[in-house]
């Protein structure tokens, strides 16, 4: 059964997610009033088996309609978790039951998908996010310990920005809902291979993450294994992106895993990594620059899908000034949602989306219910990197390809909450 | 706006004609502004030894240094150029200012400045003055509102006995485009706070002004103002050009 229905009392669900107001203690005696899943931030880790049906009850104990988006899963439109696609909202005080076969395997997540506008206590600004781990039929990777970490920013407010409009700015940044020094350290042992699953659940902020004294062997982006796993000094995650990476624990000490940018680390984004039998002040080694390049993880070999028969869909993104006292509005091919064009797709056809970002802001672009392949990044070809969210930097172009193999309304949007709220959304429709 | 004296018999000193916003200059950076004000129609006669304002060209150098996220200090050098008097130094002021930090999440911008300084008696009979200026502002969509209900006090000069004077300023502007804003600025001096002057003896000025938002590094303002009372210069043209200098090389890892 793939449609949501009123939660049936007779049959027990595999999981229950309760949406309710919650006071999150980000540091000693510093509480943030928010909305969370099951009174915790992040919400509970849901471990599902690829292809094995699961039933999840969602109970909304807030005073607003809510919806849960199962980010990165191939689900029908009516349960994917976007009202724009046709998923019914869960009324205040109401509940819904979702039964589906989770796929594809890998690191996914679930989160709210509601409008926030100027209210930074709603939508993705809240604590409504949690990890989804879809166990593959054949487990890949060799590791000794596994840790899920969510990066989030809190207490947003609109402040004037250099680009002329207002943008959200935050007082507090956390990993798994705690500021650096308040959370329990990650306790490790020499020789361990630590598998980190990082999620950027921030409503609007890109983050760069490093672990002092260590490097990351990147295995997967957005839960999908990369064709060219390689070692990097830092990770970068735009909102909604995930990175899975191994860290070889071969440098005993007490270290900080945290945001590379000082002001965000000072705002709390970090966690202590403590080797067994080691103590002392956590150490940080400041990188001198930010670095990240998707193409490092790609293959240079052309894939079979790179030939003819691909339909190009150009998508141009621009901002629309609405005053120095407000956020910019956003357009796709000159129109803002809900007036954006709905583009018709033919099932089985392969499409190339030509993203052209003609704005001064980066955009994490997310396609629901599908996974796309990165093909061209700022003029450089790449192959084999499969993602559901890709950051298109300011004034650059990125091409991606996907096959229309999951009929139904499909939402495409910038995953920055302020951008999607201000028009950066459109739909694909199968005909 | 520095109005050195509110006495109707004294000359009006238009050296810095600006409604303050609540923002302060960031730490490790400096704002350098040049205020150029020309009195096209003003006082034609020397009164009590004070030069007439008619066709005076005022050039004011304002240097503001950011101290931290919520404080700055500004320094002024006032000069005047006029036929028959040449280019002359007029005086200097110092202006510390603090603001409500953004982390307080106030719905409006609020800051408080105080300005102390000296000006030569040939330009203002009140030679030592002090001002305290609350500043509130708010940007809403394309609109910007600012209000400066300033209080002034003379420490040396004829107005010493006057006590606190009320000298409000206000601004309403509209963003026509991302780069061009325009609106109205209002400057006044009502006289002693305890008993306002008659309207005729008050200073009341209205400027049509535009701001060009060409870059975060630059501040450009231009306006034409009229005085509507006998105690106010009747026509003034003003311009402000400012450049922001950062002494800390911006790093993406900061």
Contacts between the chains, C-beta under 8 A, distances in Angstrom:
chain1	res1	chain2	res2	distance
A	155	B	105	7.3
A	157	B	102	6.9
A	157	B	105	5.4
A	159	B	102	6.0
A	160	B	23	7.7
A	160	B	139	7.2
A	162	B	216	4.6
A	164	B	178	4.8
A	164	B	179	7.9
A	164	B	213	6.4
A	165	B	178	8.0
A	166	B	139	7.5
A	169	B	102	7.2
A	171	B	103	5.4
A	171	B	105	8.0
A	260	B	253	5.6
A	261	B	252	7.2
A	261	B	253	5.5
A	261	B	254	6.6
A	262	B	253	6.5
A	262	B	254	5.4
A	263	B	254	6.3
A	286	B	253	6.6
A	287	B	253	6.2
A	288	B	253	6.7
A	289	B	252	6.7
A	289	B	253	6.6
A	290	B	252	4.9
A	290	B	253	6.3
A	321	B	175	7.5
A	321	B	177	6.9
A	321	B	178	4.3
A	322	B	141	6.2
A	322	B	142	7.0
A	323	B	139	7.2
A	323	B	140	7.7
A	323	B	141	4.1
A	323	B	142	3.4
A	323	B	143	7.1
A	323	B	175	4.8
A	324	B	139	5.3
A	324	B	142	7.5
A	324	B	144	6.8
A	324	B	175	5.5
A	324	B	178	8.0
A	324	B	181	7.5
A	324	B	213	7.3
A	325	B	138	7.5
A	325	B	139	3.0
A	325	B	140	4.7
A	325	B	141	5.2
A	325	B	142	6.9
A	325	B	143	6.5
A	325	B	144	6.6
A	325	B	175	7.9
A	326	B	140	7.6
A	326	B	141	4.7
A	326	B	142	7.6
